[in-house]
């Protein structure tokens, strides 16, 4: 009887197994960005200077008599489209590609332009960050070390340096501990064009302050203070993200930073923990317009709070 019972159970299991649909392999994860659909938009800023928008950080192109100075390079999959957009402006080669900071949406194209002969120029902290790999303080996401071909080969460690190509001059200036610890802003005086990288945006949204990699709200405010001294009402400001900005846009962005600093610094000085400050929502009125969602709002508060852990 026991054998018969076991045989019956085995038959039932086999029948059930046959009745189950075959296990399907998991579908491949779709790419986060369909690069084929990204278009590169070119805006003429005057005096042979242009802004390119695509996906990632905005690009500035300054055309000289025998070559081009380029500020930032977006993502690697867009390099061919970016090169085509540049060729539509000028057949001259890109001689310098300036990295305003190390994040991949600004430095992803480094290898592709270096292969064509461009010299990658940046603050030396960018070379160090790209070579070592980084971790995001907000998400924990790791960025792998970049190959030697992606690293800046002409670097500086502080102050300001000029780049000149065919009568065009770019002034590169380091701003310490702002969006990251390797930010460079670029000014083309002949065109009155200021390039801020991610120390500013024109989205009217909070900007990430990468505190894990040297970012600091105080440095962001110092950067904006500097820009407001350099800019006038005619200055064309190529920010890291968003459309072409003006000095008035920088004033609005700075006001948000100062309010964020003052309110959160007060709670930090009172001994409140990060969790307590986030729960208190000290920027609730700003969050209503400057945050994409609750997570973005909390992330901004976290970034500002952690700035004050720096000496």
N, C-alpha and C positions, 0 to 999 in steps of 0.2 A: 504493500500500500504506500509506503514511504517513497519507493522508487516511482510509482505512478504519479504521486502528488508532485514530486520534483520535476518529472517530465512535463506535467501539465503547466507548471509555473514557467519552465523554460520556454515552452511553446508560446505562452502568453507574452513573455518578454520579447521573443523574436518577432511575433506579430506586431507588437507595439512599435518596435524599432523600425520595421518595414513601413509602418504607417506614417512615421515622422518624415518631414521633408528633408532633403539633403542639406547639410550645413553649407551655407554660402560663404565664400571668403569675404572679409570686410571690404567695403568700397574704399578706394583710395581717397585720402583727404584732399578736397579741392584746394587749390592755391588761394592764399589770402588775397592776392591781387592778380587780376587777369592783365598781365603786362601788355598783351596785344591790344587792349582797348584804351591804354593810357595815351593821351595825346599831349604833345609838347606845345605849349602856347608861348609865343614870343611877343614881348612888349618893348617897343622902341622908347628908350629913356632919353634920347638925344645925345649928341656928341659921340656917336659910334659906340654907344653903351646900351645894353639890352638886358631884360630880365626874362628868364625862361622858367615856366611853371609846368610841372608834370605830376609826379608822385614823389613825395619826399620834400626835402628842403629846396627852397628857391635858389636858382642859379643866376649869377651875374656874368655877363660877357662884355669885356672891354677890348675893342679892336684897335690895334696900333698899325703902323705902316708896314711892319714886317712880322706881326704875330699877334696873339691873343692872350690876355689874362682872363682866367676863368675862376670864379669863386663858387666852390662846392660842386658836387657831381652826382647827387641823387643815388639811386640804386643801380647795381651792375646790369640788370636786365634791360634797363632803359638807355644804356650807353649809345647804342647804334642810333636810336631815335634822337638822342641829344646831339650826337655828332652831325646828323642830317640837318637838324635845326640850325646848328652853328654854320654849316656849309652854306645854308640858304642866306646867311648873313654875310659871310666872308669865306673865301677859299684858303685863307691863311691858317697856319698851324696854331694849336694851343701850346704856348710855350710854358706857361705856369698854370697850375691848378692849385688854388688855395683852399685848404680845409679850415672852416671856421671852428669845428670841434670834431670829436671822433665818432659820433653816432653814425650808424650805417646808412641812414637815409640822406646823409651828406657826403660820406666817404666811400659808398659802395662802388662807385665808378673809378676809384683810384687806379686799379690795375689796368683797366681798359684804356685810360688816357695816358698812363705811363708808358704802355706799349707803343703808343704813337709818338713818344718822345717828350711828353709833357713832364716838367719837373714838379713834383708834389711839394708844396710849401705849407708849413704849419708850425704852431708852437710845439716845442719838444715834448710836452706832456701828451700830445696826440700820438706821436710816434711810440711812446712808452705804452699808452693804453691799447693801441692797435696791436702792438707786438705781444702784449701779455694776455689779452682778452679781458673782458669786464663782466660785472654782474650788476643788474639793475636793483637799486634799493627798494623800489616799489613793487616789482613783480618777481624778483629773484631770477629773472631770465638771464641766461649766460650767453655772452657773445664770444665765440671762439677766437683765438689769436689769428690775426690776418697774415697772409704770406708776405715775404719780403718785398714783393713787387708792389704791394699796397701801401707800404710805409712811406711817409714823407722823407725825402732825401735832402731837403734844405729846411733847417729848423732854426728857431730862435728861442731864447729863454725869458725874455722880458723886454719891456719898453716897446719900441716901435721900429719897424724896418720898411724900406721902400722896395718896390719891385717896378722895373721899368721895361717896357717893350714898345719899340717903335714910336716914341713920343708920348706914350701913355704911362702914367705913374699911379700906382696903387700904394697907399700907405697902410701897412698892417700894424695893428696895435693890440697888445695883449691886455685882456681884462681878467684879473685874478679871481678865481673862485666865484663864478657867476652861474651860468647854466651848467658848466663843468669846471675842471681845473685847467683847461687848455683852450679857452675861447679866444678867438681873434676876430676883431671887427675891421672892416676894410673901408677906406674912403678914397673915392676918385674925385679929387678937388676940381679937375677940369670939367667934369660933368655934374658936379654937385650931387653925387650919388653915394649914399651910405649903406653899407651892407652889414647887418647886425648878427647874422647867424641866428641861433636859437636863444639869444639873450633877449629877443623880443619877437612877438608875433602880431599879426593884424587880423586875427580871427575873433578878437574880443573874447578870448577864452584863456583860462589859466595855462601857463607855460610850465612844462616839467622842469623842475630844478633837481638835477641828478646828484643828490647829496652823497650817495655812495661813491661817486667819482669826482668829488671836490666841489659840487654845486652848493650855492649859498645865496639865500634871499638878499643878504647885504651886498654881495657882489653884483647881483642883478640890478639893485637900485643904483649902485655906483656906475654901472654901465649906462643905465638910462640917463643919469645925471650928465655923463660925458657926452652922450649923443645930443642932448638938448643944448649943450654948449656949442657943439660942432654944427648942428643943423640950423637952417633958417626956414622961412615959410616956403621957399622954392625947392628945398632939398627933397630928392626922391629917395625914399627909404625902402631898400629891399630887405624885408624881414625874413626870418627863417621859414615861416608858414603864413599863408594868407596873401591877399592882394597887395599891390604896391601901397606903401604907407606914407604918411606925411609927419611933420613935426607934431601936429595936433594929435595924431594917433599915438605917438610916443608919450605924450603928456597923459593921455587916458590910461595907457598901459602902466606907466609909472605910478599913477595914483592908486591903482589896484595893488601894486606891489607894496607900496608904503602902508596902506591900510592893513594888508595881510601881515606885514612885519609887526606893526605896532600892536595889533590886537593879540596876536599869538605870542609875541615876546612878553607881554604882560602876564599871560597865564603861565608861560615857562618860568618866568622869574618868581612867580608865586609857588612854584614847586609842583605844578600839575603834571601828571604823567601824559605821555603821548595819547594813550587811550582816553584819558579824561578830557583832554583838549578836543580830540575828534568828536567825542560824544557831546561836548558843550556847543559845538557848531558856532564858533565865534564869527564866522564869515557867512552866516546864513543869508544875509541880504545880497552879498556878492555872489554867492553860489547860485542864486536864482537866475543870474544872467551869464556869469563867467564859467560855470561848470556844465559839462555835457550831461552829467548824471550824478547820482549820489557818490558813486565810486570815484569819479573825477574830483568831486569836492573834497572827499576825505583824503585823497592822494595829495592834493595841493596843501591841505593843512599839515599832513605828515611831512611833506617836503620842507615846508617853512619851519616847523617845529625842530626837525633834525638839523637844520642850518645852525641853530643855536648851540648844538653840541660841539661845534667847532670852536676852537679858542679864538 
